[in-house]
Structures are given as structure tokens and as C-alpha cells.
Amino acid sequence: MKLDDVFIPQKYYKVIVKTITFNHSKYIQDTMNGVAMQITNFPFVNIVLEDHSTDGEQDVIKLWLERECDMSLAEHYDIPTAEVIIVPHKSNRNCTFAVYFHKVNLFRQMEKREAQLYPWRYNSEYEALCEGDDYWTDSLKLQKLVDFWVASPDYSFTSDRCMVFDEILNKWTEYNDVSDYENNKDGIIIDFKYNKPITHTATLLFRIEALSEYLKFVNNGGPSFDFILIYFLKKAGKGFSFNLNMSVYRLNMGGIYGKQSVKTKLSQGYEAMKKLHSTENNNITRKMYYSRYASIFVLSKGMILFQEDFEILKFLSICYYLPLKFVRLLKRKFLK
């Protein structure tokens, strides 16, 4: 997209909060409320990318803006991809909402979706993520994560623990491996070799400059999966995960990705991992790739061995990773 095709903000915001949302009419108010309640000593903006939903989400957002924001100060813009509303919150003067109502769904046109964010990133320092079916539960979350960098400027990202609510099973669980935090009262340091799930992206806050390699990868045709973003953030510098639950990740059947089958999700993740490894080709991506290969071996009932060129390391990865995955499965089943 050309520069003339995007909205160019004139104000400085220390943090931008990116919210991608599609068919989340039941949840989006929780997301926006969680952002609006943030108490900070700096300005921040919630950029809501409403991806042409079909469940009336646009109306839900507009009603929320009318109720919670000062619409007398609203700015309206029309760009090729979206109708845009920029408006400050009524009571939280550090909080602004920038809502992009997409004219078409941009799920398959990520370059256009991301182009809308470039001008905001240019004028900000940090970026946080919270999708339209997730939400924050601590009003000091942003302030706590940003304050960490005052004392630790060499880190590239921070995060926190989060709870998972499975809407289908009506069940709450802890996303993180709690044992990691048992001997770390404040939190844990995450370096490039840390290979456990850090936490969900709804907890992340990162330096915008740490995005450079990730954006280069995506702009060259690479997939934009969450684990790929986290890989590049870890590559840019170490992170810190607070020993605090400040976010909620919802599991539901809403959105385009949520409606895909487990088989489709695993297959897409494997192809994305293959692309990442072919680009990076280091020991970290090799381990990630072979671990996913073992999962695809199970999913395909062994047929993957005949669908791709035979490699001895792939075969050995099955022997190594499958027992580990089986033990992990047993732990989850019997240690709940």
C-alpha cells in the first residue's frame, strides 16, 4: 500500500495495543473494557482492526464507542481499506481508540492489514497484543510492563501469566507451566534457548524495534503465526515473564481461525514452521521443526514419511519426540 492509502497519526503514543477481531461480537466489549481501564502515566492507543465481521460486531463496537468515548472529539477518515474512527476515552484521558472498520476481510491480505499499523509504530515505542476474544484483568498491566524497562532497558519483551477459559468445556486452566515460577517469585527470564511456551500473545508487550526481523520475514512471504513472532522477539533479545496473572485467553469457535479443525491448524503450523526453519536454519528452529514433524507423523498416521523426501534426522526425531509428547499427555491427563 502507498503512504497515501493509510492513516498517518500526528500524536505520540508510548504504547499501541493491537486488537485484531472478526466475529467476536460476544467478546469485544470485554477486550475494549480491559484496555480502557488501564491506569498509566503515559498515552496509549488501542488500534482495533475489525475485519469485516458477519455477526454484527461493527454495531457492538460503535455502540461501545458512543457509550464510553467522547464522540464530540471523534475524528473520521476514509482510506481504501477501512473507515477509521479515532476517539479519546471519556474518563481515561491517556487512552485513545483507533478503530478500523475494514471494507473487506483482510485475513488473506496481511500485507494490507499490517500496512495500516506502520505509521503508528513509527511514532510509538512499544506494542501490546490483545485479540478481540481475549481480555486483560489487571488495570496496572501496561504500567507494570513498561516500568520494567526503566530498570532493564536491554530486554526486548515482557509478558505475564494468563488464565485460559475454554468456552466449549466451560473450564478454566492455567496456560503456563506453573513449576517454572515456583522458585521465581517475581518472574522468569526468557532467553533465545528457552523452548517452553512463554505465555499467550495477549500478555505480550514488546519494543517496536524488536519487530524488524519478524516484519522482514513476513513481508518476504513468511507466515505470521504467533510462535514465529515469539521466535523473532526472543532472537532480538531476552524477555521477562511476570509471575502475575493479568490476562485471559478464550478458547472458542469464533473467528476464521477458531472454526478450523485441529488437523488444519496443525498442518498449517507445520508448514509455517518448515518455512521458518528453511529461512533461519539454526539449532533452535531445527528442534522446533522436528518436534512439529513428530506431531504431523501422528496426525497423518505415518503417511508424512511417504509424502516428503526421506531424511534420517526426521526419522530420528519421531523416535525422540514421540515418547516425550506421550509423557506430556499423560501428565496433563493425570496431574490435573
C-alpha positions as CSV (number, residue, x, y, z in Angstrom):
1,M,0.0,0.0,0.0
2,K,1.1,3.6,-0.7
3,L,1.6,6.1,2.1
4,D,-1.5,8.0,0.8
5,D,-3.5,4.9,1.4
6,V,-3.0,4.7,5.2
7,F,-3.9,7.0,8.1
8,I,-0.9,9.0,9.5
9,P,-1.3,9.7,13.2
10,Q,0.1,13.1,14.4
11,K,0.1,12.3,18.1
12,Y,2.7,10.4,20.1
13,Y,1.6,7.3,22.0
14,K,4.1,5.4,24.1
15,V,2.2,2.1,23.6
16,I,0.0,0.9,20.8
17,V,-2.3,-2.0,21.7
18,K,-3.2,-4.1,18.6
19,T,-6.5,-5.9,18.5
20,I,-7.4,-8.0,15.5
21,T,-11.1,-9.1,15.7
22,F,-13.5,-11.0,13.5
23,N,-16.9,-12.3,14.5
24,H,-16.3,-11.6,18.2
25,S,-19.4,-9.6,18.9
26,K,-19.9,-11.5,22.2
27,Y,-16.5,-10.7,23.5
28,I,-15.1,-7.4,22.0
29,Q,-16.6,-5.3,24.8
30,D,-14.5,-7.2,27.4
31,T,-11.4,-6.6,25.3
32,M,-12.0,-2.9,25.0
33,N,-13.0,-2.5,28.6
34,G,-9.8,-4.3,29.7
35,V,-7.8,-1.7,27.7
36,A,-9.8,1.3,28.7
37,M,-9.3,0.5,32.4
38,Q,-5.5,0.7,32.2
39,I,-4.0,3.3,34.6
40,T,-0.8,4.8,33.2
41,N,1.3,7.8,33.3
42,F,1.7,7.8,29.5
43,P,-0.6,8.0,26.5
44,F,-1.6,4.8,24.7
45,V,-3.9,3.8,21.8
46,N,-5.9,0.7,21.2
47,I,-5.9,0.0,17.4
48,V,-8.9,-2.2,16.7
49,L,-8.8,-3.9,13.3
50,E,-12.4,-5.0,12.8
51,D,-12.1,-7.5,9.9
52,H,-15.5,-7.1,8.2
53,S,-17.4,-9.4,10.6
54,T,-20.7,-11.0,9.7
55,D,-22.1,-11.3,13.3
56,G,-22.9,-7.6,13.9
57,E,-19.6,-6.8,15.7
58,Q,-19.3,-3.4,13.9
59,D,-22.6,-2.3,15.6
60,V,-21.4,-3.6,19.0
61,I,-18.2,-1.6,18.7
62,K,-19.9,1.6,17.6
63,L,-22.4,1.4,20.5
64,W,-19.5,0.9,22.9
65,L,-17.7,3.9,21.5
66,E,-20.8,6.0,21.8
67,R,-21.2,5.0,25.5
68,E,-17.6,5.0,26.6
69,C,-15.8,7.6,24.5
70,D,-16.0,11.4,23.9
71,M,-17.6,11.3,20.4
72,S,-17.6,15.1,20.2
73,L,-13.8,14.8,19.7
74,A,-14.0,11.9,17.3
75,E,-12.1,12.1,14.0
76,H,-13.4,10.2,11.0
77,Y,-11.3,9.1,8.0
78,D,-12.0,7.0,4.9
79,I,-9.0,5.1,3.5
80,P,-9.0,2.4,0.8
81,T,-9.1,-0.5,3.3
82,A,-11.3,0.9,6.0
83,E,-13.4,3.5,7.6
84,V,-11.5,4.8,10.6
85,I,-12.7,6.4,13.9
86,I,-10.1,8.0,16.3
87,V,-11.6,9.0,19.6
88,P,-10.4,9.5,23.2
89,H,-12.0,7.7,26.1
90,K,-14.4,9.8,28.2
91,S,-12.7,9.3,31.6
92,N,-9.3,7.9,30.9
93,R,-7.5,10.7,29.1
94,N,-4.4,8.7,28.5
95,C,-6.5,6.2,26.4
96,T,-7.4,6.6,22.8
97,F,-9.2,4.2,20.5
98,A,-8.5,3.9,16.8
99,V,-11.0,1.6,15.2
100,Y,-10.6,0.4,11.6
101,F,-13.8,-1.0,10.1
102,H,-12.4,-3.0,7.2
103,K,-14.3,-2.8,3.9
104,V,-13.4,-6.4,3.1
105,N,-11.9,-9.2,5.1
106,L,-8.1,-8.9,5.2
107,F,-7.4,-12.3,6.7
108,R,-5.7,-13.4,3.5
109,Q,-4.2,-10.0,2.8
110,M,-1.9,-9.5,5.8
111,E,0.3,-7.0,4.0
112,K,-2.6,-4.6,3.7
113,R,-3.6,-5.1,7.3
114,E,-0.1,-4.6,8.6
115,A,0.5,-1.5,6.4
116,Q,-2.2,0.2,8.5
117,L,0.0,-0.2,11.6
118,Y,3.3,1.1,10.2
119,P,2.6,4.8,10.8
120,W,1.5,4.1,14.4
121,R,4.6,2.1,15.1
122,Y,6.8,4.9,13.7
123,N,5.5,7.2,16.3
124,S,5.5,4.8,19.3
125,E,7.9,2.8,21.5
126,Y,6.1,-0.3,22.5
127,E,3.4,-2.6,21.1
128,A,1.0,-4.9,23.1
129,L,-1.4,-7.5,21.7
130,C,-4.9,-8.4,22.7
131,E,-7.2,-10.1,20.2
132,G,-11.0,-9.5,20.2
133,D,-11.9,-12.6,22.2
134,D,-9.2,-12.1,24.9
135,Y,-9.1,-9.5,27.7
136,W,-6.9,-8.0,30.4
137,T,-7.8,-8.3,34.1
138,D,-5.3,-6.0,35.8
139,S,-5.7,-2.2,35.5
140,L,-1.9,-1.7,36.0
141,K,-0.8,-4.3,33.5
142,L,0.6,-1.8,30.9
143,Q,2.2,0.4,33.5
144,K,3.9,-2.6,35.2
145,L,5.3,-4.0,32.0
146,V,6.6,-0.6,30.8
147,D,8.1,0.2,34.2
148,F,10.2,-2.9,34.0
149,W,12.1,-1.4,31.1
150,V,13.2,1.6,33.1
151,A,15.4,-0.7,35.2
152,S,16.1,-3.2,32.4
153,P,16.5,-1.5,29.0
154,D,18.3,-4.5,27.5
155,Y,15.2,-6.6,27.3
156,S,13.1,-6.9,24.1
157,F,9.8,-8.0,25.5
158,T,7.8,-8.7,28.7
159,S,4.8,-10.8,29.4
160,D,2.8,-12.3,32.2
161,R,1.0,-15.4,33.2
162,C,-2.6,-15.9,31.9
163,M,-5.7,-18.0,32.5
164,V,-7.4,-19.9,29.8
165,F,-11.2,-20.1,29.6
166,D,-12.4,-23.0,27.4
167,E,-15.9,-21.8,26.4
168,I,-16.8,-25.2,24.9
169,L,-16.0,-27.2,28.1
170,N,-16.8,-24.2,30.4
171,K,-13.5,-24.8,32.1
172,W,-10.7,-22.6,33.5
173,T,-7.0,-23.7,33.3
174,E,-3.6,-22.1,33.7
175,Y,-1.8,-21.5,30.4
176,N,1.7,-21.5,31.8
177,D,3.8,-24.3,33.3
178,V,3.4,-23.2,37.0
179,S,6.5,-25.1,38.0
180,D,8.6,-22.6,36.2
181,Y,7.6,-19.9,38.6
182,E,7.8,-21.9,41.9
183,N,11.3,-20.7,42.6
184,N,11.0,-17.4,40.8
185,K,8.8,-15.1,42.9
186,D,9.0,-12.1,40.6
187,G,9.0,-13.9,37.3
188,I,11.3,-15.8,34.8
189,I,13.9,-14.6,32.4
190,I,13.3,-16.0,28.8
191,D,16.3,-16.2,26.5
192,F,16.7,-17.5,23.0
193,K,17.1,-21.1,24.1
194,Y,14.0,-21.1,26.3
195,N,11.8,-23.6,24.4
196,K,8.6,-23.8,26.5
197,P,5.5,-21.8,25.7
198,I,6.1,-18.4,27.2
199,T,2.5,-17.5,27.6
200,H,-0.2,-16.4,25.2
201,T,0.2,-13.4,22.9
202,A,-2.5,-11.5,24.9
203,T,0.1,-11.0,27.6
204,L,2.9,-9.7,25.4
205,L,4.4,-6.2,25.3
206,F,7.5,-5.6,23.2
207,R,9.8,-3.0,21.8
208,I,8.7,-2.0,18.3
209,E,12.3,-2.0,17.2
210,A,12.4,-5.7,18.1
211,L,9.9,-6.4,15.3
212,S,12.3,-5.6,12.5
213,E,13.3,-9.2,11.6
214,Y,9.8,-10.6,12.1
215,L,8.3,-7.9,9.7
216,K,11.1,-8.6,7.2
217,F,10.3,-12.3,7.3
218,V,6.5,-11.7,6.9
219,N,7.0,-9.1,4.1
220,N,9.0,-11.7,2.2
221,G,6.1,-14.1,2.2
222,G,6.6,-15.8,5.5
223,P,3.6,-16.8,7.6
224,S,2.6,-14.7,10.6
225,F,1.9,-17.4,13.3
226,D,2.2,-16.4,17.0
227,F,5.1,-18.8,17.6
228,I,7.0,-17.2,14.8
229,L,6.5,-13.7,16.3
230,I,7.8,-15.0,19.7
231,Y,10.8,-16.7,18.0
232,F,11.9,-13.4,16.5
233,L,11.3,-11.5,19.7
234,K,13.5,-14.0,21.6
235,K,16.1,-13.6,18.8
236,A,16.0,-9.8,19.2
237,G,16.7,-10.0,23.0
238,K,15.8,-11.7,26.2
239,G,12.4,-11.4,27.8
240,F,10.8,-11.4,31.2
241,S,7.6,-13.1,32.2
242,F,5.9,-11.7,35.4
243,N,4.7,-14.1,38.0
244,L,1.3,-12.4,37.8
245,N,-2.0,-13.4,36.1
246,M,-3.1,-10.3,34.3
247,S,-4.8,-11.7,31.1
248,V,-7.4,-14.2,29.9
249,Y,-7.2,-16.2,26.8
250,R,-10.5,-17.5,25.5
251,L,-10.9,-20.8,23.6
252,N,-14.0,-20.6,21.4
253,M,-15.3,-21.3,17.9
254,G,-15.5,-17.7,16.8
255,G,-13.4,-16.1,14.1
256,I,-11.9,-17.7,11.0
257,Y,-9.0,-19.5,12.7
258,G,-11.2,-20.7,15.6
259,K,-13.5,-22.6,13.2
260,Q,-10.7,-24.5,11.6
261,S,-10.2,-28.2,12.5
262,V,-7.4,-29.3,14.7
263,K,-5.9,-31.2,11.7
264,T,-5.9,-28.0,9.6
265,K,-4.4,-25.9,12.4
266,L,-1.6,-28.5,13.0
267,S,-0.9,-28.8,9.3
268,Q,-0.7,-25.0,8.8
269,G,1.6,-24.7,11.8
270,Y,3.9,-27.4,10.4
271,E,4.1,-25.7,7.0
272,A,4.8,-22.4,8.8
273,M,7.5,-24.0,10.9
274,K,9.0,-25.5,7.7
275,K,9.2,-22.0,6.2
276,L,10.8,-20.5,9.3
277,H,13.4,-23.3,9.5
278,S,14.3,-23.0,5.8
279,T,14.8,-19.3,6.3
280,E,16.7,-19.3,9.7
281,N,18.2,-22.8,9.7
282,N,19.7,-22.9,13.2
283,N,19.6,-25.3,16.1
284,I,16.6,-23.6,17.7
285,T,14.4,-23.8,14.6
286,R,15.7,-27.3,13.8
287,K,14.4,-28.5,17.2
288,M,11.1,-26.7,16.7
289,Y,10.7,-28.1,13.2
290,Y,11.4,-31.7,14.2
291,S,9.1,-31.5,17.2
292,R,6.2,-30.4,14.9
293,Y,7.2,-33.1,12.3
294,A,6.7,-35.8,15.1
295,S,3.2,-34.3,15.7
296,I,2.4,-34.4,12.0
297,F,3.6,-38.0,11.9
298,V,0.9,-38.9,14.4
299,L,-1.8,-36.7,12.7
300,S,-1.1,-38.3,9.2
301,K,-0.9,-41.8,10.7
302,G,2.7,-42.1,9.4
303,M,1.9,-41.1,5.8
304,I,4.1,-38.0,6.1
305,L,7.1,-40.4,5.7
306,F,5.9,-41.1,2.2
307,Q,4.7,-37.6,1.3
308,E,8.1,-35.9,1.8
309,D,11.6,-36.7,0.9
310,F,13.1,-39.1,3.4
311,E,15.6,-37.6,5.9
312,I,17.3,-39.7,8.6
313,L,17.0,-36.8,11.1
314,K,13.3,-36.6,10.5
315,F,13.0,-40.3,11.2
316,L,15.1,-40.0,14.4
317,S,13.0,-37.0,15.5
318,I,10.0,-39.3,15.6
319,C,11.9,-41.8,17.9
320,Y,12.9,-38.9,20.1
321,Y,9.9,-36.6,20.3
322,L,7.0,-39.1,20.3
323,P,7.8,-40.6,23.8
324,L,8.2,-37.0,25.2
325,K,4.9,-36.0,23.8
326,F,3.2,-39.1,25.2
327,V,4.7,-38.5,28.7
328,R,3.5,-34.9,28.5
329,L,0.0,-36.1,27.5
330,L,-0.1,-38.5,30.5
331,K,0.9,-35.7,32.8
332,R,-1.8,-33.4,31.6
333,K,-4.4,-36.3,31.9
334,F,-3.5,-37.5,35.4
335,L,-2.0,-34.4,37.2
336,K,-4.9,-32.1,36.6
